[in-house]
Each structure stands twice: as C-alpha cells, then as structure tokens.
Amino acid sequence: MKIKYTRLTIYSSIFLLINISLCFAKTAEDYFQSSDKKYLSGNLDGAIADTEKALALDNNNESYKNFLG
C-alpha cells in the first residue's frame, strides 16, 4: 500500500510540474515584446538577446529579423 501511495505522489508531482512549466512558457511573440520594452528602456543587450530567442522559436518572422537589422 505504501509503494502505491509513493508512486502516486511521484506521478502527481511530475504531472503538476509539467503543467506549471507549460503555463509559464514564453512564445516567440512574448520574447519579441520583451525585447521591444528593453530596447525602449535602453537595455540594448537585453533587447538583442530576447530578439534572438524569438528568432530561435520562429525564424520565419521578418519583424524579428528586421529588429536586429
């Protein structure tokens, strides 16, 4: 009985962690919006880094490519 409870607890924990991580996963658009905010605040290195992350997720988006020049 204790083994079944332990397995159930482990599986439930894993399931919960996967769902939580999916809820907070950033999309390419999230990274691009973040890069725009960083650019406007003067954080050019952060803006470039976030734009590169956006491009890694969606390398066909011309807006992301144009932002980098």
N, CA, C and O atoms as a MOPAC input file, in Angstrom:
PM7 MOZYME 1SCF
protein

 N      0.82600 1    -1.19800 1     0.00000 1
 C      0.00000 1     0.00000 1     0.00000 1
 C      0.86700 1     1.25700 1     0.00000 1
 O      0.55500 1     2.23200 1    -0.68400 1
 N      1.95600 1     1.23200 1     0.76800 1
 C      2.82800 1     2.39300 1     0.84700 1
 C      3.51900 1     2.65800 1    -0.49200 1
 O      3.73600 1     3.81400 1    -0.85600 1
 N      3.86300 1     1.60600 1    -1.22000 1
 C      4.52000 1     1.75800 1    -2.51600 1
 C      3.57200 1     2.42200 1    -3.51100 1
 O      3.98700 1     3.30400 1    -4.26200 1
 N      2.31300 1     2.01300 1    -3.52500 1
 C      1.34000 1     2.60900 1    -4.43800 1
 C      1.15300 1     4.09000 1    -4.12700 1
 O      1.04800 1     4.91200 1    -5.03700 1
 N      1.11300 1     4.42200 1    -2.85600 1
 C      0.95400 1     5.81400 1    -2.45100 1
 C      2.16200 1     6.63700 1    -2.89300 1
 O      2.00700 1     7.76000 1    -3.37400 1
 N      3.35900 1     6.08400 1    -2.73200 1
 C      4.58000 1     6.77500 1    -3.12300 1
 C      4.61300 1     7.00300 1    -4.63400 1
 O      4.96200 1     8.09300 1    -5.08700 1
 N      4.25900 1     6.00300 1    -5.40300 1
 C      4.23900 1     6.15200 1    -6.86100 1
 C      3.21200 1     7.19400 1    -7.28100 1
 O      3.47000 1     8.01700 1    -8.15900 1
 N      2.06100 1     7.15100 1    -6.65300 1
 C      1.02200 1     8.12600 1    -6.96800 1
 C      1.50100 1     9.53700 1    -6.66000 1
 O      1.24800 1    10.46200 1    -7.43200 1
 N      2.17200 1     9.70200 1    -5.56800 1
 C      2.70300 1    11.00900 1    -5.19500 1
 C      3.74000 1    11.48300 1    -6.19900 1
 O      3.73200 1    12.64800 1    -6.59400 1
 N      4.62800 1    10.59800 1    -6.61300 1
 C      5.66600 1    10.95500 1    -7.58300 1
 C      5.04300 1    11.32300 1    -8.92400 1
 O      5.39500 1    12.34800 1    -9.51000 1
 N      4.13000 1    10.50500 1    -9.41100 1
 C      3.48400 1    10.78600 1   -10.69600 1
 C      2.68000 1    12.08300 1   -10.64200 1
 O      2.68600 1    12.86400 1   -11.59400 1
 N      2.00500 1    12.30400 1    -9.55200 1
 C      1.23200 1    13.54000 1    -9.40000 1
 C      2.14900 1    14.75700 1    -9.39100 1
 O      1.82600 1    15.78500 1    -9.98800 1
 N      3.26900 1    14.64600 1    -8.72800 1
 C      4.23200 1    15.75400 1    -8.67000 1
 C      4.79900 1    16.06100 1   -10.04400 1
 O      4.90800 1    17.22600 1   -10.42900 1
 N      5.15500 1    15.03300 1   -10.77700 1
 C      5.69500 1    15.22600 1   -12.12300 1
 C      4.65100 1    15.88100 1   -13.02100 1
 O      4.95700 1    16.82300 1   -13.75300 1
 N      3.43500 1    15.38700 1   -12.96400 1
 C      2.35000 1    15.95400 1   -13.76100 1
 C      2.15000 1    17.43100 1   -13.42800 1
 O      1.98800 1    18.25400 1   -14.32900 1
 N      2.16100 1    17.76100 1   -12.16800 1
 C      1.97000 1    19.14000 1   -11.73300 1
 C      3.10800 1    20.03200 1   -12.23000 1
 O      2.85600 1    21.13700 1   -12.71000 1
 N      4.32900 1    19.57700 1   -12.12400 1
 C      5.46800 1    20.37300 1   -12.57000 1
 C      5.44200 1    20.60900 1   -14.07600 1
 O      5.76900 1    21.70400 1   -14.53300 1
 N      5.06400 1    19.61300 1   -14.84100 1
 C      4.97600 1    19.77100 1   -16.29100 1
 C      3.90700 1    20.79800 1   -16.64300 1
 O      4.13200 1    21.65700 1   -17.49600 1
 N      2.76900 1    20.72200 1   -16.00700 1
 C      1.69300 1    21.68100 1   -16.29000 1
 C      2.07200 1    23.09600 1   -15.90000 1
 O      1.74800 1    24.04300 1   -16.61600 1
 N      2.74400 1    23.25000 1   -14.79100 1
 C      3.16400 1    24.58300 1   -14.35600 1
 C      4.16600 1    25.16000 1   -15.35000 1
 O      4.06900 1    26.33300 1   -15.71100 1
 N      5.12200 1    24.35500 1   -15.79600 1
 C      6.12200 1    24.86400 1   -16.73400 1
 C      5.49200 1    25.24200 1   -18.06300 1
 O      5.93700 1    26.19700 1   -18.69900 1
 N      4.47300 1    24.52200 1   -18.49800 1
 C      3.79800 1    24.86100 1   -19.75700 1
 C      3.01700 1    26.16300 1   -19.63800 1
 O      2.89000 1    26.90300 1   -20.61300 1
 N      2.50600 1    26.43900 1   -18.47200 1
 C      1.74700 1    27.67900 1   -18.26500 1
 C      2.64000 1    28.91000 1   -18.35200 1
 O      2.18200 1    29.98400 1   -18.74300 1
 N      3.90100 1    28.76200 1   -17.99300 1
 C      4.80300 1    29.90000 1   -17.97100 1
 C      5.78200 1    29.91200 1   -19.14100 1
 O      6.69500 1    30.73800 1   -19.16300 1
 N      5.61800 1    29.03000 1   -20.09700 1
 C      6.49600 1    29.00100 1   -21.26600 1
 C      6.25600 1    30.24800 1   -22.10400 1
 O      5.11400 1    30.65500 1   -22.31700 1
 N      7.33600 1    30.84600 1   -22.57500 1
 C      7.22700 1    32.05200 1   -23.38200 1
 C      7.16800 1    31.68900 1   -24.85600 1
 O      7.82000 1    30.75100 1   -25.31300 1
 N      6.38200 1    32.44300 1   -25.57200 1
 C      6.29200 1    32.27800 1   -27.01700 1
 C      7.27800 1    33.24200 1   -27.68300 1
 O      7.86600 1    34.10100 1   -27.02700 1
 N      7.44200 1    33.08400 1   -28.98700 1
 C      8.30000 1    33.99900 1   -29.73700 1
 C      7.79300 1    35.42800 1   -29.60600 1
 O      8.58000 1    36.36300 1   -29.45500 1
 N      6.48200 1    35.59200 1   -29.66300 1
 C      5.90100 1    36.93900 1   -29.54600 1
 C      6.16400 1    37.52700 1   -28.16000 1
 O      6.40600 1    38.72800 1   -28.04000 1
 N      6.12000 1    36.70300 1   -27.11700 1
 C      6.43600 1    37.19100 1   -25.76700 1
 C      7.86300 1    37.73000 1   -25.69900 1
 O      8.11300 1    38.79600 1   -25.13800 1
 N      8.79500 1    36.96900 1   -26.28300 1
 C     10.19300 1    37.41400 1   -26.28100 1
 C     10.35700 1    38.69500 1   -27.10100 1
 O     11.11100 1    39.58800 1   -26.71500 1
 N      9.65400 1    38.78400 1   -28.22500 1
 C      9.78100 1    39.97400 1   -29.05600 1
 C      9.21900 1    41.20400 1   -28.35400 1
 O      9.81500 1    42.27900 1   -28.42300 1
 N      8.09600 1    41.06300 1   -27.68900 1
 C      7.52900 1    42.19600 1   -26.92800 1
 C      8.47300 1    42.61100 1   -25.80200 1
 O      8.64300 1    43.79700 1   -25.52100 1
 N      9.08000 1    41.61400 1   -25.16700 1
 C     10.04400 1    41.90300 1   -24.10900 1
 C     11.25900 1    42.64500 1   -24.67500 1
 O     11.78500 1    43.56400 1   -24.04600 1
 N     11.69300 1    42.23900 1   -25.86000 1
 C     12.84800 1    42.90700 1   -26.47300 1
 C     12.52100 1    44.36100 1   -26.80600 1
 O     13.37800 1    45.23300 1   -26.66800 1
 N     11.31400 1    44.62400 1   -27.23400 1
 C     10.90100 1    45.98900 1   -27.54300 1
 C     10.92600 1    46.86300 1   -26.29100 1
 O     11.40600 1    47.99600 1   -26.32300 1
 N     10.40800 1    46.32700 1   -25.19700 1
 C     10.42400 1    47.07700 1   -23.93500 1
 C     11.85200 1    47.34600 1   -23.47200 1
 O     12.16200 1    48.43900 1   -22.99600 1
 N     12.70900 1    46.35700 1   -23.61200 1
 C     14.11000 1    46.53200 1   -23.20500 1
 C     14.80900 1    47.55500 1   -24.08400 1
 O     15.60100 1    48.36300 1   -23.59800 1
 N     14.51700 1    47.52100 1   -25.37900 1
 C     15.10700 1    48.48500 1   -26.30500 1
 C     14.68800 1    49.91200 1   -25.92500 1
 O     15.51800 1    50.82000 1   -25.87500 1
 N     13.40800 1    50.08900 1   -25.66400 1
 C     12.90000 1    51.42000 1   -25.32000 1
 C     13.45300 1    51.93700 1   -23.99700 1
 O     13.55300 1    53.14600 1   -23.78900 1
 N     13.81500 1    51.01000 1   -23.10100 1
 C     14.37600 1    51.43400 1   -21.81700 1
 C     15.89600 1    51.59900 1   -21.87200 1
 O     16.52400 1    51.97400 1   -20.88100 1
 N     16.48400 1    51.31400 1   -23.04800 1
 C     17.92500 1    51.49700 1   -23.19600 1
 C     18.74800 1    50.24400 1   -22.97600 1
 O     19.97600 1    50.29700 1   -23.05400 1
 N     18.11100 1    49.12900 1   -22.70700 1
 C     18.82000 1    47.87000 1   -22.47800 1
 C     19.00700 1    47.15100 1   -23.82000 1
 O     18.26900 1    46.22400 1   -24.15300 1
 N     20.00600 1    47.60000 1   -24.57600 1
 C     20.19700 1    47.07300 1   -25.92500 1
 C     20.64200 1    45.61200 1   -25.92400 1
 O     20.19200 1    44.82600 1   -26.75700 1
 N     21.52000 1    45.24900 1   -24.99700 1
 C     21.96800 1    43.84900 1   -24.93200 1
 C     20.80800 1    42.90900 1   -24.61400 1
 O     20.69900 1    41.83200 1   -25.20000 1
 N     19.95200 1    43.31200 1   -23.69700 1
 C     18.78000 1    42.50800 1   -23.36000 1
 C     17.80500 1    42.41500 1   -24.51600 1
 O     17.19200 1    41.37000 1   -24.73500 1
 N     17.65900 1    43.51100 1   -25.26200 1
 C     16.75700 1    43.52800 1   -26.41500 1
 C     17.25600 1    42.57500 1   -27.49500 1
 O     16.47300 1    41.84400 1   -28.10100 1
 N     18.54300 1    42.59000 1   -27.72600 1
 C     19.12000 1    41.68500 1   -28.73100 1
 C     18.95600 1    40.23900 1   -28.29800 1
 O     18.59400 1    39.38300 1   -29.10500 1
 N     19.22000 1    39.96300 1   -27.03000 1
 C     19.10800 1    38.58900 1   -26.52200 1
 C     17.67700 1    38.06500 1   -26.65900 1
 O     17.46500 1    36.92800 1   -27.08300 1
 N     16.70400 1    38.89200 1   -26.30100 1
 C     15.31100 1    38.45200 1   -26.40200 1
 C     14.87000 1    38.29400 1   -27.85700 1
 O     14.09700 1    37.39100 1   -28.17800 1
 N     15.35600 1    39.16400 1   -28.72900 1
 C     15.01400 1    39.03300 1   -30.14900 1
 C     15.61800 1    37.76000 1   -30.72600 1
 O     14.99000 1    37.08800 1   -31.54300 1
 N     16.82900 1    37.42800 1   -30.30600 1
 C     17.44700 1    36.18300 1   -30.76700 1
 C     16.67100 1    34.96000 1   -30.27100 1
 O     16.57100 1    33.95900 1   -30.98100 1
 N     16.12300 1    35.03800 1   -29.05800 1
 C     15.29100 1    33.94200 1   -28.54900 1
 C     14.00700 1    33.83100 1   -29.36100 1
 O     13.54900 1    32.72800 1   -29.66000 1
 N     13.42900 1    34.97800 1   -29.71700 1
 C     12.22000 1    34.97400 1   -30.54300 1
 C     12.51700 1    34.34700 1   -31.90500 1
 O     11.71800 1    33.56000 1   -32.41400 1
 N     13.65000 1    34.68800 1   -32.48800 1
 C     14.03300 1    34.11700 1   -33.77600 1
 C     14.28800 1    32.61700 1   -33.68400 1
 O     14.00300 1    31.87500 1   -34.62400 1
 N     14.82000 1    32.17800 1   -32.56200 1
 C     15.05800 1    30.74500 1   -32.38200 1
 C     13.73900 1    29.97100 1   -32.36900 1
 O     13.68300 1    28.82600 1   -32.81800 1
 N     12.69000 1    30.59200 1   -31.85800 1
 C     11.38200 1    29.93800 1   -31.80700 1
 C     10.58800 1    30.10200 1   -33.10700 1
 O      9.77800 1    29.24400 1   -33.45600 1
 N     10.82800 1    31.21700 1   -33.82400 1
 C     10.09400 1    31.48800 1   -35.06800 1
 C     11.03600 1    32.20700 1   -36.03100 1
 O     11.04000 1    33.43500 1   -36.11700 1
 N     11.82800 1    31.42500 1   -36.74600 1
 C     12.85800 1    32.03500 1   -37.59800 1
 C     12.32300 1    32.54200 1   -38.93600 1
 O     13.10100 1    33.03100 1   -39.75500 1
 N     11.03300 1    32.43800 1   -39.17400 1
 C     10.44300 1    32.93100 1   -40.42400 1
 C      9.81200 1    34.31300 1   -40.27800 1
 O      9.31300 1    34.86800 1   -41.25700 1
 N      9.82700 1    34.86600 1   -39.09000 1
 C      9.17200 1    36.15200 1   -38.85000 1
 C     10.10700 1    37.29500 1   -39.26100 1
 O     11.17700 1    37.47600 1   -38.68100 1
 N      9.68900 1    38.05100 1   -40.26000 1
 C     10.51300 1    39.14900 1   -40.78300 1
 C     10.65600 1    40.29500 1   -39.78100 1
 O     11.67800 1    40.98100 1   -39.78300 1
 N      9.66700 1    40.51400 1   -38.93500 1
 C      9.75900 1    41.58900 1   -37.93700 1
 C     10.92800 1    41.34500 1   -36.98600 1
 O     11.65100 1    42.27500 1   -36.62900 1
 N     11.10600 1    40.11300 1   -36.58600 1
 C     12.20500 1    39.78800 1   -35.66900 1
 C     13.54100 1    40.00900 1   -36.35600 1
 O     14.47500 1    40.54700 1   -35.76100 1
 N     13.62600 1    39.59500 1   -37.60300 1
 C     14.87700 1    39.76600 1   -38.35800 1
 C     15.18100 1    41.25200 1   -38.59000 1
 O     16.32800 1    41.68200 1   -38.47500 1
 N     14.15200 1    42.02100 1   -38.91400 1
 C     14.33800 1    43.45700 1   -39.16200 1
 C     14.74500 1    44.19700 1   -37.89800 1
 O     15.48700 1    45.17700 1   -37.96600 1
 N     14.27300 1    43.74400 1   -36.75900 1
 C     14.61600 1    44.39700 1   -35.48300 1
 C     16.11600 1    44.33100 1   -35.23900 1
 O     16.70700 1    45.26000 1   -34.68800 1
 N     16.73100 1    43.21600 1   -35.65900 1
 C     18.17100 1    43.07000 1   -35.47400 1
 C     18.97200 1    43.80300 1   -36.54500 1
 O     20.17500 1    44.01500 1   -36.39400 1
 N     18.30700 1    44.18200 1   -37.61200 1
 C     18.98700 1    44.96700 1   -38.63100 1
 C     19.38600 1    44.16800 1   -39.77300 1
 O     19.97400 1    44.69300 1   -40.71800 1

